[in-house]
Amino acid sequence: MCWAQTTDGEWYLQGLLLDLRKRGFDARVRGIGAGLYPDHLVVDSGPVRERLVVLAASDINKLGFARARRVIAYGGPLPLRRQIEMLRARDVKAQRLLDRFAAGAITRPELERRAERLAITTPAAVAIVRA
């Protein structure tokens, strides 16, 4: 059974599901998806051999270093540990921006300009993790 936690991960999940099925695995998705998957690809009940979670973009930050040991596939421009560190640093900078805006130290246009720069400097990555 496979699932994603966000829309970004859902895009990768679709490719993972298709590839696993093409290779002969009876891969299915958790009973969600708002009609995105046909009924025969949705897990209803019964035993599940493996649970896989697809994390993409900033979701990888939620992975943390401890759970990183359960990663079975990763794709990104940086090593996984460095990717997590970079995402955490970006989140700290984003929170500082929000705090400065809330305190009236920067304007909304300045907040938006700086936030856009933070997003652009974050390289895309995806991880598939044993749940």
N, C-alpha and C positions, 0 to 999 in steps of 0.2 A: 504494500500500500504506500502510495506517495502523496504528499501534499505540500503546499507552499503557504507561507504566512502572509504574503503581500502580492499585489498585482505584478510587481517586478519578478518575483519568484515564479508566479503562475506562467509567465511566458516560457521560462526555462523548463518548468515542469511539463508543459505540453511536448516539448522536444524529447525530454527524458522518457516520458511515457511511450511515445512513438518508437524511440530507439530500443527500449527494453522489449517491447512487444515484437518488434521486427527481429530481434535476436532470440525469440522463442520464450521469453518470460511472460507469465500471466500477470503483468503489471496492471494495477488499477489505482484509482484515486479514492480518497476518502469521500464519503457521501455528501460532498458539498460541490460548489462550482456553478450554481444558478443556471443549470442547463448547458453549461459549457461542454460537458462530456456526455456521450450517449450512455444509456442505462447499463449496457454490458461492460462498461469500463469503470463503473462505480462500485466500490466495496459496500455490500449491504451488511452481512454478518458472517460469522464463521471465523475459522482460524486464519491468521495472517502470518506469513513466513518472515517477512522483514518490513520494517517501517522506515521510510526515507523521507527526510524533510529537505526541501530546496530553499536555500537562502540566497538572496541576490542583493546586490547594491549595499545599502546601509544595514540591511538585516544581518550581514556578516558580523557587524559590530556586536550584535546580541549573542553571537556564538560564544564569545569568550575563549580564553586560552585553555581552560579545562575541557570544554566540549570539543575543542579543535582536534582532539585525539580521535574522535569518532567520525571525522571527515573521511569519506571514501572517494570523493572526487572534488577537485577544485580547479577553477580556471580563472586566471586574472593576471594582470601585468606585474604584480608584486608577489613575493612569498606570502603565504597566508598570515603568518604572525605579523609581518610588516603591514599587511592590509588592515588587520584588526587595530594595530597601533595607530595607523593613520586615520582610520574612521573614528576612533575614540578622541583623538586630538581635534578632528574636525567638529565633533559634537561639542567639545569644550568651547571651541571658538564660536560656534553657533549660539550656545547658551550665553556667552559673554555679550555677543551682539544683541540678543534679545534683552538682556539685563540693561545694557546701555540705552537701548531704545525705550524701555520701560521707565528708566530714570530721566529721560528727556535729554540725554547726552548726544544722541544722533537723531536725525529726521527719518521718516519712513522711506523716502527715496534713497537715502544713504544706507539704511538697513537692507533694502532690497538689492541695491548694487553690490554690497559686500556679501550678502547671502548667495547671490548668483555666482560670485567668484568662488565661494567655498564649494558650491555644487560642481562647478566646472573642473576644479582641481582634484576631484575624487574619481579615480579610475574605476571602471565597472569590473565586477567580479561575481562569480557564482560558486557556491559550495553545496555539495550534496552530503547530508549528514545522516548517520544512523540515529534514529530517535531513541 
